[in-house]
Amino acid sequence: MTQKREAVATQIVDNELTCVTRFDFEPGAETGWHRHGHNYVITAITDLHMRLEEQGGAEREVHVKAGEAYFREEGVEHNVINASDQLMSFVEVEFK
């Protein structure tokens, strides 16, 4: 049985306005299921090749190039998995 590997989350800033966290994923590592309690922006440090497990059993692949960013609204629920054979890293900024 293969043991799941967790992404490494390193908190950079956490104050009354924002929370900034860097996530580093070895190949196959994942965040685990979570719900975003705030609007947030992800900025890719490396190219991102993510498999997103979503509510209702849906899965989809998302590719974001290093240096690109995207915004999502509060309430997103998913598990993020590094679907590549390379280290994957991004910075998440949550707006409180």
C-alpha positions as a Markdown table, in Angstrom:
| # | Residue | x | y | z |
|---|---|---|---|---|
| 1 | Met | 0.0 | 0.0 | 0.0 |
| 2 | Thr | 1.4 | 3.4 | -1.0 |
| 3 | Gln | 1.5 | 6.0 | 1.8 |
| 4 | Lys | 0.3 | 9.5 | 0.8 |
| 5 | Arg | 2.8 | 12.2 | 1.1 |
| 6 | Glu | 1.8 | 15.6 | 2.3 |
| 7 | Ala | 2.9 | 18.9 | 0.8 |
| 8 | Val | 5.1 | 21.0 | 3.0 |
| 9 | Ala | 3.3 | 24.3 | 4.0 |
| 10 | Thr | 5.6 | 27.1 | 5.3 |
| 11 | Gln | 3.7 | 30.1 | 6.8 |
| 12 | Ile | 5.4 | 33.4 | 5.8 |
| 13 | Val | 2.9 | 36.0 | 7.1 |
| 14 | Asp | -0.2 | 35.7 | 9.3 |
| 15 | Asn | -1.8 | 38.8 | 10.5 |
| 16 | Glu | -5.3 | 40.4 | 10.8 |
| 17 | Leu | -5.3 | 41.2 | 7.0 |
| 18 | Thr | -3.7 | 38.3 | 5.2 |
| 19 | Cys | -2.1 | 34.9 | 5.5 |
| 20 | Val | 0.8 | 34.0 | 3.1 |
| 21 | Thr | 1.9 | 30.4 | 2.8 |
| 22 | Arg | 4.4 | 28.7 | 0.6 |
| 23 | Phe | 3.6 | 25.1 | -0.5 |
| 24 | Asp | 6.2 | 22.7 | -1.7 |
| 25 | Phe | 5.1 | 19.3 | -3.2 |
| 26 | Glu | 7.4 | 16.4 | -4.0 |
| 27 | Pro | 6.0 | 14.3 | -7.0 |
| 28 | Gly | 2.7 | 12.8 | -5.9 |
| 29 | Ala | 2.4 | 14.9 | -2.7 |
| 30 | Glu | -0.9 | 16.4 | -1.8 |
| 31 | Thr | -2.5 | 19.0 | 0.4 |
| 32 | Gly | -5.3 | 16.8 | 1.7 |
| 33 | Trp | -8.9 | 17.8 | 1.5 |
| 34 | His | -9.5 | 21.4 | 2.6 |
| 35 | Arg | -12.0 | 24.2 | 2.3 |
| 36 | His | -10.8 | 27.8 | 1.7 |
| 37 | Gly | -12.3 | 30.1 | 4.2 |
| 38 | His | -11.1 | 33.2 | 2.4 |
| 39 | Asn | -10.6 | 34.6 | -1.1 |
| 40 | Tyr | -7.1 | 33.8 | -2.2 |
| 41 | Val | -4.5 | 34.1 | -4.9 |
| 42 | Ile | -2.0 | 31.5 | -6.0 |
| 43 | Thr | 1.3 | 32.5 | -7.6 |
| 44 | Ala | 3.4 | 29.7 | -9.2 |
| 45 | Ile | 7.1 | 29.5 | -8.3 |
| 46 | Thr | 7.6 | 26.5 | -10.5 |
| 47 | Asp | 5.5 | 25.2 | -13.4 |
| 48 | Leu | 2.4 | 23.6 | -11.7 |
| 49 | His | 0.9 | 20.4 | -13.0 |
| 50 | Met | -1.8 | 19.8 | -10.5 |
| 51 | Arg | -4.6 | 17.2 | -10.3 |
| 52 | Leu | -7.5 | 18.6 | -8.4 |
| 53 | Glu | -9.9 | 16.3 | -6.6 |
| 54 | Glu | -13.2 | 18.1 | -6.2 |
| 55 | Gln | -16.5 | 17.7 | -4.6 |
| 56 | Gly | -18.7 | 14.9 | -6.0 |
| 57 | Gly | -15.7 | 12.8 | -7.1 |
| 58 | Ala | -14.7 | 15.1 | -10.0 |
| 59 | Glu | -11.1 | 15.4 | -10.9 |
| 60 | Arg | -9.3 | 17.7 | -13.3 |
| 61 | Glu | -5.8 | 18.6 | -14.4 |
| 62 | Val | -4.6 | 22.2 | -14.1 |
| 63 | His | -1.4 | 23.6 | -15.6 |
| 64 | Val | 0.0 | 27.0 | -14.5 |
| 65 | Lys | 3.4 | 28.3 | -15.7 |
| 66 | Ala | 6.0 | 29.6 | -13.3 |
| 67 | Gly | 5.3 | 33.3 | -12.5 |
| 68 | Glu | 1.6 | 33.2 | -13.4 |
| 69 | Ala | -1.1 | 33.7 | -10.8 |
| 70 | Tyr | -4.8 | 33.0 | -10.4 |
| 71 | Phe | -7.6 | 34.1 | -8.0 |
| 72 | Arg | -10.3 | 32.0 | -6.4 |
| 73 | Glu | -13.2 | 32.9 | -4.1 |
| 74 | Glu | -13.8 | 31.7 | -0.6 |
| 75 | Gly | -15.5 | 28.3 | -0.4 |
| 76 | Val | -13.4 | 26.2 | -2.8 |
| 77 | Glu | -13.1 | 22.6 | -1.5 |
| 78 | His | -10.5 | 20.3 | -3.0 |
| 79 | Asn | -7.4 | 18.2 | -2.6 |
| 80 | Val | -4.4 | 19.4 | -4.7 |
| 81 | Ile | -1.9 | 16.8 | -5.9 |
| 82 | Asn | 1.4 | 17.2 | -7.7 |
| 83 | Ala | 0.7 | 15.3 | -10.9 |
| 84 | Ser | 4.2 | 15.7 | -12.3 |
| 85 | Asp | 7.6 | 14.0 | -11.6 |
| 86 | Gln | 9.2 | 17.3 | -10.6 |
| 87 | Leu | 9.1 | 19.4 | -7.4 |
| 88 | Met | 6.1 | 21.8 | -7.5 |
| 89 | Ser | 5.9 | 25.1 | -5.5 |
| 90 | Phe | 3.5 | 28.0 | -5.2 |
| 91 | Val | 2.7 | 30.8 | -2.8 |
| 92 | Glu | -0.9 | 31.3 | -1.6 |
| 93 | Val | -2.1 | 34.6 | -0.3 |
| 94 | Glu | -5.4 | 34.5 | 1.6 |
| 95 | Phe | -7.3 | 37.8 | 2.2 |
| 96 | Lys | -9.0 | 37.8 | 5.6 |
